């Protein structure tokens, strides 16, 4: 207690940094206008925007269809895990491929495979042959495909913009993703309740065509592959994967960013996979409640994305860790409320800080990594942000099946906030100690 009393002025200053910045927030579209004058970035964003609407339609549809077939939180967690788990294996390989080969071609191939997965889901659901096990298998397939296209797309962004605009560009990309969190669930709700869940998957398959067209239309310089130290393909891939992991976890900044991302992605991000059960079991709102809760997260994420688009790269590490603490606190509050219309704004505020965690950590990774290592470093970040939710969805789903949703989700939020606060304290202690040593 004495320790926290002595340190409270220090960590409070860092902890409240995010709040101070939010009060300074004002709408200023000069940075987005400048970025959209870049034809490559404008094309990429337009195609990506169409695709992510379809992605959110499918995510809501998968969650609802799984819940409708099983009424099991454990099944929700298992299906969520299936989509994310393969990333721990595939993402590091995708990072090597993104450094070696043409990133646009990799992304296009991934989009084509994802289209096939959506078409298969649509056919099974429309014909009435879908089962929980088939959903699990198709989401597992998606888990192998997503790292190929997403890693390549992440690494493409620095090729579209100058470095000083990178933070704003990442924030705008995130903003389009989170705008889709409003449009997508609302559209999914309409499709599910009117013409059937299978047509939600069919719509997603169509939207992939938009991003494929955008990727093919980009005017990019010839890809310069990373130097290969090994002649054999398998030996070379393994060596380059190992080099990327070593580089990431020995980097002075990334070595602490990655564990914090792992914690947040494991304990907080899986909440989205459980919202179908929470909407129905906790609030009695069925598919309409799921759409509202998912959209509430999206509204918050849009606010956070607008802020980060204007904020750029300034003190992005402080924004990231402070937002992580706030996100945990608001998730804990969401877990214990039993009033639906109180839960909605709590989830919205959580969405603000949640996008600051995701975009902030990606911006730190993009700007801190050397260009020759960027694909592999981002693949580590991507693997963590996929593997964490996979394990978290399975664990939180199983715990919620046994104990109900309230306790496990409250614990996840509380632990996340506590670890972030303790890290802020220790980091400020280290900085103060180093400054003191330098003055001797």
C-alpha positions as CSV (number, residue, x, y, z in Angstrom):
1,X,0.0,0.0,0.0
2,X,2.9,2.4,0.8
3,X,4.4,1.5,-2.6
4,X,1.3,2.5,-4.4
5,X,0.8,5.6,-2.4
6,X,4.3,6.8,-3.1
7,X,4.1,5.9,-6.8
8,X,0.6,7.2,-7.5
9,X,1.6,10.6,-8.7
10,X,4.0,9.0,-11.2
11,X,1.7,6.5,-12.8
12,X,-1.4,8.7,-12.5
13,X,0.3,11.3,-14.8
14,X,1.0,8.6,-17.4
15,X,-2.3,6.9,-16.9
16,X,-4.3,10.1,-17.5
17,X,-2.3,11.0,-20.6
18,X,-4.9,9.4,-22.8
19,X,-7.7,11.3,-21.1
20,X,-5.9,14.6,-21.6
21,X,-5.4,13.9,-25.3
22,X,-9.0,13.0,-25.7
23,X,-10.1,16.3,-24.2
24,X,-7.9,18.0,-26.8
25,X,-9.5,16.0,-29.6
26,X,-11.2,18.1,-32.3
27,X,-12.3,17.2,-35.8
28,X,-9.6,18.0,-38.3
29,X,-9.7,16.3,-41.7
30,X,-6.6,17.9,-43.2
31,X,-4.5,14.8,-42.6
32,X,-7.0,12.3,-44.1
33,X,-7.5,14.7,-47.1
34,X,-3.8,14.7,-47.7
35,X,-3.5,11.0,-47.5
36,X,-6.4,10.4,-50.0
37,X,-4.7,12.6,-52.6
38,X,-2.4,9.6,-52.8
39,X,-4.1,7.5,-55.5
40,X,-2.6,4.2,-54.4
41,X,-3.7,4.7,-50.8
42,X,-7.2,5.9,-51.9
43,X,-7.7,2.8,-54.1
44,X,-6.4,0.5,-51.4
45,X,-8.7,2.0,-48.8
46,X,-11.8,1.9,-51.1
47,X,-11.4,-1.8,-51.9
48,X,-10.5,-2.6,-48.3
49,X,-13.6,-0.8,-47.0
50,X,-15.9,-2.9,-49.1
51,X,-14.2,-6.1,-48.1
52,X,-14.2,-5.4,-44.3
53,X,-18.0,-4.7,-44.4
54,X,-18.4,-8.3,-45.7
55,X,-15.9,-9.6,-43.1
56,X,-18.0,-8.2,-40.3
57,X,-21.2,-9.5,-41.9
58,X,-19.7,-12.9,-41.9
59,X,-18.3,-12.7,-38.3
60,X,-21.7,-11.8,-36.9
61,X,-23.3,-14.5,-39.0
62,X,-20.8,-17.2,-37.9
63,X,-21.3,-16.3,-34.3
64,X,-25.1,-16.3,-34.5
65,X,-25.3,-19.5,-36.6
66,X,-23.0,-21.3,-34.1
67,X,-25.1,-20.1,-31.1
68,X,-28.4,-20.9,-32.9
69,X,-27.2,-24.5,-33.6
70,X,-25.6,-25.2,-30.2
71,X,-26.6,-22.6,-27.5
72,X,-23.2,-23.3,-26.1
73,X,-20.6,-20.7,-25.0
74,X,-18.0,-23.4,-25.3
75,X,-18.8,-23.9,-29.0
76,X,-18.6,-20.1,-29.5
77,X,-15.2,-20.1,-28.0
78,X,-14.1,-23.1,-30.1
79,X,-15.2,-21.6,-33.4
80,X,-13.5,-18.3,-32.4
81,X,-10.3,-20.3,-31.6
82,X,-10.4,-22.1,-34.9
83,X,-10.2,-18.9,-36.9
84,X,-7.3,-17.5,-34.9
85,X,-5.2,-20.6,-33.8
86,X,-3.4,-21.4,-37.1
87,X,-1.8,-17.9,-37.2
88,X,0.8,-19.0,-34.7
89,X,2.2,-21.4,-37.4
90,X,1.3,-19.6,-40.6
91,X,2.0,-16.0,-39.7
92,X,5.8,-16.3,-39.3
93,X,6.0,-18.1,-42.6
94,X,3.8,-15.4,-44.2
95,X,6.2,-12.8,-42.9
96,X,9.1,-14.5,-44.6
97,X,7.1,-14.8,-47.8
98,X,6.2,-11.1,-47.6
99,X,9.9,-10.1,-47.3
100,X,10.9,-12.5,-50.1
101,X,8.1,-12.3,-52.7
102,X,5.7,-9.8,-54.3
103,X,3.3,-8.8,-51.4
104,X,0.4,-7.9,-53.7
105,X,0.3,-11.3,-55.3
106,X,0.3,-13.0,-51.9
107,X,-2.6,-10.8,-50.8
108,X,-4.6,-11.5,-54.0
109,X,-4.1,-15.3,-53.7
110,X,-5.2,-15.1,-50.0
111,X,-8.4,-13.1,-51.0
112,X,-9.3,-15.8,-53.6
113,X,-9.0,-18.6,-51.1
114,X,-11.1,-16.6,-48.6
115,X,-13.8,-16.1,-51.3
116,X,-13.9,-19.9,-51.7
117,X,-14.4,-20.3,-47.9
118,X,-17.3,-17.8,-47.8
119,X,-19.0,-19.4,-50.9
120,X,-18.8,-22.9,-49.2
121,X,-20.4,-21.5,-45.9
122,X,-23.1,-19.9,-48.0
123,X,-23.9,-23.1,-49.9
124,X,-24.0,-25.2,-46.7
125,X,-26.2,-22.7,-44.8
126,X,-28.7,-22.1,-47.6
127,X,-29.1,-25.8,-48.3
128,X,-29.5,-26.7,-44.6
129,X,-26.5,-29.0,-44.5
130,X,-24.4,-26.8,-42.1
131,X,-23.3,-28.3,-38.7
132,X,-21.1,-26.9,-35.9
133,X,-18.3,-29.2,-36.9
134,X,-18.4,-27.9,-40.5
135,X,-18.4,-24.3,-39.3
136,X,-15.4,-25.2,-37.1
137,X,-13.5,-26.8,-40.0
138,X,-14.2,-23.9,-42.4
139,X,-13.1,-21.3,-39.8
140,X,-10.0,-23.4,-39.3
141,X,-9.3,-23.1,-43.0
142,X,-9.9,-19.4,-42.8
143,X,-7.3,-19.3,-40.0
144,X,-4.7,-20.6,-42.4
145,X,-5.7,-18.2,-45.2
146,X,-6.0,-15.0,-43.2
147,X,-2.3,-14.7,-42.2
148,X,-1.2,-15.0,-45.9
149,X,-3.3,-12.1,-47.1
150,X,-3.3,-9.9,-43.9
151,X,0.5,-10.0,-43.4
152,X,1.0,-9.0,-47.0
153,X,-1.6,-6.2,-46.8
154,X,-0.1,-4.9,-43.6
155,X,3.4,-4.7,-45.2
156,X,1.9,-3.0,-48.3
157,X,0.8,0.1,-46.3
158,X,4.3,1.5,-45.8
159,X,4.8,1.2,-49.6
160,X,1.8,3.4,-50.2
161,X,2.7,6.3,-47.9
162,X,5.8,8.3,-46.7
163,X,7.0,7.4,-43.2
164,X,5.7,10.6,-41.5
165,X,2.1,9.7,-42.6
166,X,2.4,6.1,-41.6
167,X,0.6,6.4,-38.2
168,X,-2.3,8.4,-39.7
169,X,-2.5,5.8,-42.6
170,X,-2.7,2.9,-40.2
171,X,-5.3,4.8,-38.1
172,X,-7.5,5.4,-41.3
173,X,-7.2,1.8,-42.3
174,X,-8.3,0.9,-38.8
175,X,-11.1,3.5,-39.0
176,X,-12.5,1.8,-42.2
177,X,-12.4,-1.5,-40.4
178,X,-14.3,-0.1,-37.5
179,X,-16.8,1.8,-39.6
180,X,-17.6,-1.7,-41.0
181,X,-18.2,-2.8,-37.4
182,X,-21.3,-0.6,-37.5
183,X,-22.5,-1.2,-41.1
184,X,-21.6,-4.9,-41.1
185,X,-23.5,-6.1,-38.0
186,X,-26.5,-4.0,-38.9
187,X,-26.5,-5.5,-42.4
188,X,-26.0,-9.0,-41.0
189,X,-28.9,-8.5,-38.6
190,X,-31.2,-7.5,-41.6
191,X,-30.0,-10.5,-43.7
192,X,-30.3,-13.0,-40.9
193,X,-33.8,-12.0,-39.8
194,X,-35.2,-11.5,-43.3
195,X,-33.7,-13.9,-46.0
196,X,-31.5,-16.1,-43.9
197,X,-28.0,-16.4,-42.5
198,X,-26.6,-18.2,-45.6
199,X,-27.0,-15.0,-47.7
200,X,-24.8,-13.1,-45.2
201,X,-22.0,-15.5,-46.2
202,X,-22.8,-15.0,-49.9
203,X,-22.6,-11.2,-49.5
204,X,-19.1,-11.6,-48.0
205,X,-18.0,-13.6,-50.9
206,X,-19.0,-10.8,-53.3
207,X,-17.2,-8.1,-51.3
208,X,-13.9,-9.9,-51.7
209,X,-14.0,-8.9,-55.4
210,X,-13.6,-5.2,-54.4
211,X,-10.3,-5.6,-52.6
212,X,-9.0,-8.0,-55.3
213,X,-9.7,-5.3,-57.9
214,X,-8.1,-2.6,-55.8
215,X,-4.9,-4.6,-55.2
216,X,-4.6,-5.4,-58.9
217,X,-5.0,-1.7,-59.8
218,X,-2.2,-0.3,-57.5
219,X,0.9,1.3,-59.1
220,X,3.8,-0.1,-57.1
221,X,7.5,-0.1,-57.6
222,X,9.1,-3.5,-58.3
223,X,9.4,-5.6,-55.2
224,X,12.9,-5.8,-53.8
225,X,13.2,-9.2,-52.0
226,X,15.2,-9.5,-48.8
227,X,18.7,-11.0,-49.2
228,X,18.6,-14.8,-48.7
229,X,21.4,-16.2,-46.6
230,X,20.4,-19.8,-47.3
231,X,20.0,-21.6,-50.6
232,X,17.5,-24.3,-49.5
233,X,13.9,-23.2,-49.3
234,X,13.1,-25.0,-46.0
235,X,16.3,-24.1,-44.3
236,X,16.1,-20.5,-45.6
237,X,12.5,-20.0,-44.4
238,X,13.3,-21.5,-41.0
239,X,16.5,-19.4,-40.6
240,X,14.7,-16.2,-41.6
241,X,11.7,-16.9,-39.3
242,X,14.1,-17.4,-36.4
243,X,16.0,-14.2,-37.3
244,X,12.7,-12.3,-37.3
245,X,11.6,-13.6,-33.9
246,X,15.1,-12.9,-32.4
247,X,15.1,-9.4,-33.8
248,X,11.6,-8.6,-32.5
249,X,12.2,-9.9,-28.9
250,X,15.6,-8.2,-28.6
251,X,14.5,-4.9,-30.0
252,X,14.5,-2.3,-27.1
253,X,10.9,-1.2,-27.8
254,X,9.3,-4.3,-29.4
255,X,10.4,-6.7,-26.7
256,X,7.9,-5.1,-24.2
257,X,5.2,-4.2,-26.7
258,X,4.7,-7.8,-27.9
259,X,4.0,-9.3,-24.4
260,X,1.6,-6.5,-23.6
261,X,-0.2,-7.0,-26.9
262,X,-0.3,-10.8,-26.1
263,X,-2.0,-10.1,-22.8
264,X,-4.6,-7.7,-24.2
265,X,-5.4,-9.9,-27.2
266,X,-5.8,-13.0,-25.0
267,X,-8.0,-11.5,-22.3
268,X,-9.9,-8.6,-23.9
269,X,-10.2,-9.2,-27.7
270,X,-12.1,-12.6,-27.4
271,X,-15.1,-10.7,-26.0
272,X,-16.3,-10.1,-29.5
273,X,-16.6,-13.9,-30.0
274,X,-18.8,-14.2,-26.9
275,X,-21.2,-11.4,-27.7
276,X,-23.8,-13.7,-29.3
277,X,-24.1,-15.6,-26.0
278,X,-24.0,-12.4,-23.9
279,X,-26.7,-10.7,-26.0
280,X,-29.0,-13.7,-25.7
281,X,-28.3,-15.2,-22.3
282,X,-27.5,-12.1,-20.2
283,X,-29.8,-9.5,-21.8
284,X,-32.4,-11.6,-23.7
285,X,-31.9,-9.6,-26.9
286,X,-31.1,-12.4,-29.5
287,X,-29.7,-11.4,-32.9
288,X,-30.8,-7.8,-32.6
289,X,-29.0,-7.4,-29.3
290,X,-25.8,-8.9,-30.9
291,X,-26.0,-6.4,-33.7
292,X,-26.4,-3.5,-31.3
293,X,-23.5,-4.6,-29.0
294,X,-21.2,-5.3,-32.0
295,X,-22.1,-1.9,-33.5
296,X,-21.5,-0.2,-30.1
297,X,-17.9,-1.5,-30.2
298,X,-17.6,-0.2,-33.7
299,X,-18.8,3.3,-32.8
300,X,-16.2,3.5,-30.1
301,X,-13.5,2.3,-32.4
302,X,-14.4,5.0,-35.0
303,X,-14.0,7.7,-32.3
304,X,-10.6,6.2,-31.3
305,X,-9.6,5.8,-35.0
306,X,-10.5,9.5,-35.7
307,X,-8.4,10.6,-32.8
308,X,-5.4,8.5,-33.8
309,X,-5.7,9.7,-37.5
310,X,-5.1,13.2,-36.2
311,X,-2.7,12.3,-33.4
312,X,-0.2,10.5,-35.7
313,X,2.9,9.0,-34.1
314,X,3.3,11.4,-31.2
315,X,4.0,9.4,-27.9
316,X,2.2,6.4,-29.4
317,X,3.8,4.1,-26.9
318,X,2.2,6.1,-24.0
319,X,-1.1,6.1,-25.8
320,X,-0.9,2.3,-26.3
321,X,-0.2,1.4,-22.7
322,X,-2.6,4.0,-21.1
323,X,-5.4,2.8,-23.4
324,X,-4.8,-0.8,-22.5
325,X,-5.4,0.1,-18.8
326,X,-8.6,2.0,-19.5
327,X,-9.8,-0.7,-21.8
328,X,-9.5,-3.3,-19.1
329,X,-11.4,-1.1,-16.6
330,X,-14.3,-0.5,-18.9
331,X,-14.5,-4.2,-19.9
332,X,-14.7,-5.1,-16.2
333,X,-17.5,-2.6,-15.7
334,X,-19.4,-4.0,-18.8
335,X,-19.1,-7.5,-17.3
336,X,-21.0,-6.7,-14.1
337,X,-23.8,-4.5,-15.4
338,X,-27.2,-6.1,-16.0
339,X,-28.7,-3.2,-17.7
340,X,-28.6,-3.4,-21.5
341,X,-28.6,0.3,-22.2
342,X,-25.8,0.8,-19.7
343,X,-23.8,-2.0,-21.2
344,X,-24.0,-0.4,-24.7
345,X,-22.2,2.9,-23.7
346,X,-19.6,1.0,-21.6
347,X,-18.8,-1.2,-24.6
348,X,-18.6,1.9,-26.8
349,X,-16.0,3.5,-24.5
350,X,-14.1,0.3,-24.3
351,X,-14.1,0.3,-28.1
352,X,-12.4,3.7,-28.1
353,X,-9.5,2.5,-26.0
354,X,-9.5,-0.9,-27.7
355,X,-8.7,0.5,-31.1
356,X,-5.9,2.6,-29.4
357,X,-4.4,-0.6,-28.2
358,X,-4.6,-2.3,-31.6
359,X,-3.6,0.6,-33.8
360,X,-1.0,1.9,-31.3
361,X,0.8,-1.4,-31.1
362,X,0.8,-1.8,-34.8
363,X,2.1,1.7,-35.4
364,X,4.9,1.2,-32.9
365,X,5.8,-2.1,-34.7
366,X,5.7,-0.5,-38.1
367,X,7.8,2.5,-37.2
368,X,10.3,0.8,-35.0
369,X,11.1,-2.1,-37.3
370,X,13.9,-1.9,-39.9
371,X,12.5,-2.1,-43.4
372,X,14.3,-5.4,-44.3
373,X,12.7,-7.0,-41.2
374,X,9.3,-5.4,-41.4
375,X,7.4,-8.4,-42.9
376,X,8.8,-10.8,-40.2
377,X,8.3,-8.3,-37.4
378,X,4.7,-7.6,-38.4
379,X,4.1,-11.3,-38.8
380,X,5.1,-11.8,-35.1
381,X,2.7,-9.0,-34.1
382,X,0.0,-10.6,-36.3
383,X,0.6,-14.1,-35.0
384,X,0.2,-12.8,-31.4
385,X,-3.0,-10.9,-32.2
386,X,-4.4,-14.0,-33.8
387,X,-3.1,-16.7,-31.4
388,X,-4.0,-14.6,-28.3
389,X,-7.7,-14.4,-29.2
390,X,-7.8,-18.1,-30.1
391,X,-6.6,-19.2,-26.7
392,X,-8.6,-16.5,-25.0
393,X,-11.8,-17.4,-26.8
394,X,-11.5,-21.1,-25.9
395,X,-10.6,-20.3,-22.3
396,X,-13.2,-17.6,-21.7
397,X,-15.8,-19.6,-23.6
398,X,-15.2,-22.7,-21.4
399,X,-15.1,-20.6,-18.2
400,X,-18.3,-18.8,-19.2
401,X,-20.0,-22.2,-20.0
402,X,-19.2,-23.3,-16.4
403,X,-19.5,-20.1,-14.4
404,X,-21.6,-17.7,-16.5
405,X,-20.2,-14.7,-18.5
406,X,-19.9,-12.2,-15.7
407,X,-17.0,-13.6,-13.6
408,X,-14.6,-14.6,-16.4
409,X,-15.0,-11.4,-18.3
410,X,-14.7,-9.2,-15.2
411,X,-11.5,-11.1,-14.3
412,X,-10.1,-10.6,-17.8
413,X,-10.7,-6.8,-17.7
414,X,-9.3,-6.5,-14.1
415,X,-6.1,-8.4,-14.8
416,X,-5.5,-6.4,-18.1
417,X,-5.9,-3.1,-16.3
418,X,-3.8,-4.1,-13.4
419,X,-0.8,-5.4,-15.5
420,X,-0.9,-2.2,-17.6
421,X,-0.9,0.0,-14.5
422,X,2.0,-1.9,-12.9
423,X,4.0,-1.7,-16.2
424,X,3.5,2.1,-16.2
425,X,4.8,2.3,-12.7
426,X,7.9,0.1,-13.4
427,X,8.6,1.9,-16.6
428,X,8.6,5.3,-14.9
429,X,10.8,3.9,-12.2
430,X,13.3,2.7,-14.7
431,X,13.3,6.1,-16.6
432,X,13.7,8.0,-13.3
433,X,16.6,5.6,-12.2
434,X,18.4,6.1,-15.6
435,X,18.0,9.8,-15.4
436,X,19.3,9.8,-11.8
437,X,22.3,7.7,-12.8
438,X,23.0,10.1,-15.7
439,X,23.3,13.1,-13.4
440,X,25.8,11.6,-11.1
